[in-house]
Amino acid sequence: MAVDSGAPDYEGGGLSRETNWWGAFVIGLAGTILVTGIAPVMVTSLGAAAIPVMILITITGYMLCLLLAELSAMMPERTGGSPTYAYVAYKDKWPRFAKHVNGFTSWAYWLGWFPVAPLNMILASFYISEKFSLSTSGFTPIHTPISYWTLVISIIGILLVFIPAWYGIRLGAMFATVLGLLSMIPLTLLAVLPLFKPSSRDFGNLSGFHQVDGSGFFTNALGHNWLVIYVAFSFLLTWNVIAMEAAACYIGECRDPERDAKIAMNLEGLYGLFIYTMIPISFVIVFGARLADPAFADPKTIFSTFASHIFGTGAGWLDWLISIMLVVALSLSVLNAIMGSARALHQMSIDGEFPRIFSSVNKHGVPGFSMSFNVVCSILLVFTGGAVEIYSLSNVGYLASFIPVLVGYYLLRRYRPDMRRPVRLPEFFKYIALAMAIAYFVIWIYGGLVYTSLPNALLNGSDTRIYFFIGWAILLSYLPLYWYRVKVEDPKHAKEAPPPEAPQMAAGD
């Protein structure tokens, strides 16, 4: 049987190939480093009960990385990562539907990733303001008080990180390497140091995986069944722990994507599995019941408290070091938020589902307009002012974007088994992909509604359902943008395009 290369099935992104597996890996660390935001929230909300939930969801993140390694090596010309692989899976059986799957997944992915930039710069501004004793007085546009310094630091930070993103993947990868190493090394040390200092930890804190109030793992909480609560917190969790898939956004810019996909995605998944498991475990074995005390275990400062507990409170330099590490780590995630989802917008524009200007490439070979669009949207989102608001609207898109891709993986395995696969997983992975699609769908719809209806301490007991529905409104805004492309731009482009030249007739014909 002839081997199907898949080459005629899609258009490539056309971006410069100037990096390798290391570049994809270090920029993709932006997803792994989101542990700095989620681990403190999970352990202070659920206690040791958060550990099994985090491990289970993180394992699905690693599985996702393996699936994307196969897909990205199959379609190395596609750029933008996960959402751009769905089109090829659906186009043969449902060609008209496939275009909307392609556009929807890319737009949903954009909604999931671009808010990482404002969110992480807001978090970074907290550390910077605290270290330099800047005023925290501000105003309250919706729920969350926003310091004027938070606005200034966040906007300046986003603009500064935009500079290496604009100047191409090579500079972006070099910048990410520096930021990645400066954040990976301290994070890894924090994850393992309690293992080498017996006096600092108690493994008994893990026994029974009790909730933060000391009740059992299977105890109902917050007026809900225990399983409902864990599904609800999985909505928050998935926004973070599956984000290690971000490395796939850059496989199309690797010089040897068929080789680099396997290396980058495996490394990203394994390191993510390690860090998302060990950081919360370390918090629990060191702090134990004190996680229930918000005055002691404040999610915003828990890393500094943790380091002081390990090294001693007398080292003032340590608090500065941890703060610097966290700001560096958060900046790396901002870099990927600007760069990664811009690739998805670029590819969907090339595929015909988004305004043409998003397919433009600057002189450095990167999608300059798409990244500029991300910067503008990120600055606007800074004014919401808080993490829980951004989590709630962003994950409406992020988690949804993987469902068509996972189903698409199953379709490709079933209906195009002979398509060329430089990276090939065992056949049973197609059923793993389907199971993950179902699980993510339940977490996305049911878990999202429950989580955003829970009273949030950071919002004075208010819920975040309004942001959940704002996320839906942004997601549905894909439709008018698609309409503008196909009803306005495409007919105009067809009229302005020069007619094809008539073939030259040979003498004597």
Secondary structure, DSSP 4 states (H G I P E B T S, - for coil): ---B--GGG---------B-HHHHHHHHHHHHTTHHHHHHHHHHHHGGGHHHHHHHHHHHHHHHHHHHHHHHHH-TT--SSGGGGHHHHHTTT-HHHHHHHHHHHHHHHHHHHTTHHHHHHHHHHHHHHHHTT----EE-SSSS-EEHHHHHHHHHHHHHHHHHHHT-HHHHHHHHHHHHHHHHHHHHHHHHGGGG-GGG--GGGGGGG--TTS--TT--BTTB-HHHHHHHHHHHHHHHHTGGGGGGGGGGGBSSHHHHHHHHHHHHHHHHHHHHHHHHHHHHHHHGGGGG-TTTS-TTTHHHHHHHHHH-TT-HHHHHHHHHHHHHHHHHHHHHHHHHHHHHHHHHHHTTSS-GGGG---TTSS-HHHHHHHHHHHHHHHTT--HHHHHHHHHHHHHHHHHHHHHHHHHHHHH-TTB--SS---TTHHHHHHHHHHHHHHIIIIIHHHHHHS--GGGTT---HHHHHHHHHHHHTHHHHHHIIIIIIHHHHHHHSPPPPPPPPPTT-
